[in-house]
């Protein structure tokens, strides 16, 4: 059987560059080198070489996070080069990366989201109005960033402006959300037309972390990830249905992972990740492993889905 030539993209120029490089290293090791010839590219420096090599590449694995990797930009380049790639295309990637666009589509699909207000960089923050409308604590986040970069939990009105300014360092639009105190869940799905919902994971950050922030995500031992989640079958099925609905609402493809907060019997959708963390211990590979799909086989499946989806779109 002829080996496939796989372009492995990691690094990039976002604030999540180091995480992307580390993930790329682990994906490279996990890929079956008897099946694939793997060429690594860092979009920060190697895009001309990728363009030059395009005719010999059978598929790409995009292991990039944040702007200029997860937001549809690299996906558009690969479309122009006629290279299949795992996951969502330009539309789904851009929509999922934009938390405000995502909220609009979640709501249209009948999903619950935390109540929120939006503020632009040129607008004047009315802290009193925000607190009156949403209460305290508040969650402040940039509209377009990943891995919880730029997010703050605000417990006092006096600290709101500082948190908003911090979020503006990442994006020109900021979301201010009602804080939902509940159980953090995440649900992965895999597939193109037919979606398979993976086991739901419960996320329990160490008590030293206020929420599942960047440090909690990437510090070994900082978070307890329980799979399957400690919720009953009815709630599990509801969370899996929500993950599928969110995936379809944002026009995602291939795979995704949707973050959810369970409070009482209500499930609030936070965001959908179109390129979830892809190390052997990341959340989606963890759930896939519980479903009987080892990390190496998960990568095989994503490559097959990329080629299959590419053929359909041609």
N, C-alpha and C positions, 0 to 999 in steps of 0.2 A: 504494500500500500504506500502510495507516494506521500511523503511528508507535506503538510501544509506549512506555508510560511506565514508566521504570525508577527505582526507589528505590536509590540508592547509599549504603550505610551504612559510614562509616569514622570513626575516632576512638575513642570509647568511654572507659572509665574504668580500663582495665587498665594495667599497667606498660609495655605495648607500644603505647600510644596514638600516639606520634609515628611509629612505623613504619606503623601503620594509616593515619594521615592521609596520609603520603607515598605509600603504596600506592594509596589512594583517588584521589589526584591523578593518578597515572599511569593508573589504570583509566579515570577520567573522560576523559582525553585519548585513550585508545586506543579507546574505544567509538565506533561509527559514529553520528555525530549526525544523519545522514540517516535512520537507522532508529529512533532512540530519542530521546524527551524524557527527560532525566536530571535527577532531583531529588536533591540531596545532603542527607543527614541525619547528624548527629553524635549518637549515642545519649546522650552526656553531657548534651545540652541540648535535643534535638529530638524526643524520643519523643512528646510530646503532639501535635506537628504531624504526625508519621508516622501516628498513630492517626486524626487528622482527615482526612488525605489518602488513607487506605487504599482507599476505594471507586474512586479513579481510577488506582491503581497496578496495572500488569499483572504485574510481577515485581520482585524485589529482588536486588541483589548485596550480599552481606555481606562486606565487606573489613575484618573485625575479627579481632583475635588475642588469645588469652589469656582469662581469666575475663570473664564478662558479654558475650561476643561469639562465642567459639568453643566454648562449653561447653553449648549448648542453650538458654540463657536467651532470647536474641534470637530464636532459631528458634521457641521456644514462643509468643512474642508474635506473630510473623508468621503462625503457624498459626491463632491466635485471630482475626487480622485477615483470614484467607483470602487471604494474599499468597504466591504461589509464590516460592521462593528457591533459589539454587544450593547444591548440596552436601547434606550429611547433615542429617537431622532432629534432634529433641530427643534421641532415644535414642543414635544413632550419635555425635552431637557430645559428649554427656556421657561416654560410654564412652571415646572416644578421648582426651578431655581428662584423664581420670583414669588415670594410668600404672599403678596397681595393678589396676584393673578390666581394663585392656587386657591386662596380663600374664596374668591368669587366662584370658581368652578366647583369647589367642594360644596358650597352653599347651593348652587344650582343643581347639584346631584343629590341634594337632600341630606348631606352630612352636617353634623354639628361642628362648629368651630368656636373657640373662645371669643367672646365679644371684644371688639377692638376699635381703635381709632388710628388714623394715618396722619403723619405730619411730614411735609416736605422741608428741605433744608432752608428755603427762603421764607418759611412760615414762622410765625411767633408761637411758641409753646404756651398753652394755657393750662398750667399744672392743676389749678383748681377745678377746671371743667373736666379734665381727664379723671381726676380722683372722684369727682362727683358722679361721673358716668360709669366708671369701671371699678371703683373702690381700690383698696389696697390689700395685699401687695399688687404690683404691676410687673409685667414682663415687657421689657423693651428690646427690640431686635431690629437689625437692618433688614430691609426687604429682600436684598439679594446677596446672602452669604451662606456658607455651609459650616458644618461641624461646630455649631453654636458660637462662632466667632462674632464678637461684638454684642453678645446678649448679656443683659443684666436683669436681676430681680430687684425691684425697688420697693422698699417697705415704708418709706417716708416721702411725703410730697416734696420736701426740700432737696431730696437726692435725685429727683426725676430729670432735671435739666442735665445734670452731669452724665446720667445714663444715656440720655438722648444724644448728647454730644459725642459720647463714645461710639454709639451706633452709627452716627453720621460719618465717622472715620472710615466706615466700610461701604456706605451707600448714601445716596442723596435723598432716599425716602426711608422712613422709619415707622415700624408698627409698634403701637403701645397696646398690649393685650391685658385682659383680666387674667389674673393668676388663678389657675384651677388646681386646687390641692387634691390630688388623687393618686392613683396607681399608674406609673409610667409603663406603657406597653409598646411593642413594635411588632409589625407584621409584614413578612416578606411574601412576595409572589414571584413565580417564575412562569414564563410562557409567552407565546405570541397571541394567537387567537384563543387558545384554550389555556386558562390560567390555573395554576396549582398554588393554593395557599399553603405556606409553610407553617410549622408550629409557632404559636405566639410566644414572644419572649417578654418577661417582666424585668424591668431595669430598676435596680435599687442602688443608687449612688451611696458611697460612704457618707456617714453623718457629717463629715468635715466639708462636704460639698452641698451647696444649696440646691443644685439641680444637675442634670447630666450635661455639664458644660465641656469645653474643649479639654481641660485637664482631666476631668473625670472620664472622658471618652478614651484618652490615650495614655493614661498612667496605669501601669500594670497593678492590678489589685485594688484599684480605686472604686470599682463598681462591681456589684454582684449581679450577674446576668443569669436569670433563672429560666430555663427552657425545659419543658413547657411551663408557661406562666401559671401561677397559683390562682386561677380563676376557674369557674365551673364550665361545663361543656357548652351551655347556652351562651355565656359571655365569650367563650373562645370562638364559637361559630360566628357570633356577631362581629368580633374584631377581625376575623378572617374575611368576612363579607365586606367590611369597611375598607380593608386593605385592597381588595379587588376593585371596589367601587372607586376609590381614590385613584388607583392606577389607571382605570379607564377614563375617569373624568379629566385627567391631565394628558390624555393621549400618549401614555407611556407604552413602551414595548420591551419585550425580553425579560425584564425583571425590575423590581423596585422594592423599597422598604418604607412603610408608612408608620410614623410615630403618632401615638394615641395616648390620651389621658382618660382613665376610667374614674369617674366620680359617681358614687352611688350606682345607679343603673345606666347612667349616660356616658357615652364615649365621645370625646372631643378630638377631632383631627388637628394635629399640629403642623406636620409637613410630610412630604414624600421625597425620598432620596432616590434619584435615578441612577447614581453610581454609589451605592452604599459601600462602606468599608470592606475591603477585600483582602484581609489577612486571614490566616487559618483560624484565628480567634475572634474575628469580627462577628457582628450580630447576624448578618444574613448567612454566612457560612456556618455559624453555630446552629441556626435553625435548620439549614439544609442537612447538616450532619445528623440532627435528630430525626429528620425525615428519611434517613438512609442514603444521603448523597454526600460522599466524602468530598473534600475541597478540590482535589484534582478532577474528580468527575463533574463537579459543579462547573468548573472552568470549561471542561469539554462541552458540557450542555449549553453554556452561554455562547460558545463559539458556533455550535450547530444551529442554535436559534438565530444567531446573527446572519449566517449564510442562508438559512431558510427564509428569513424575513427579507433579505436583500433580493432574493430571486422573485419573491412575490411582488416587490415594489418595482421590478424592472419590466 
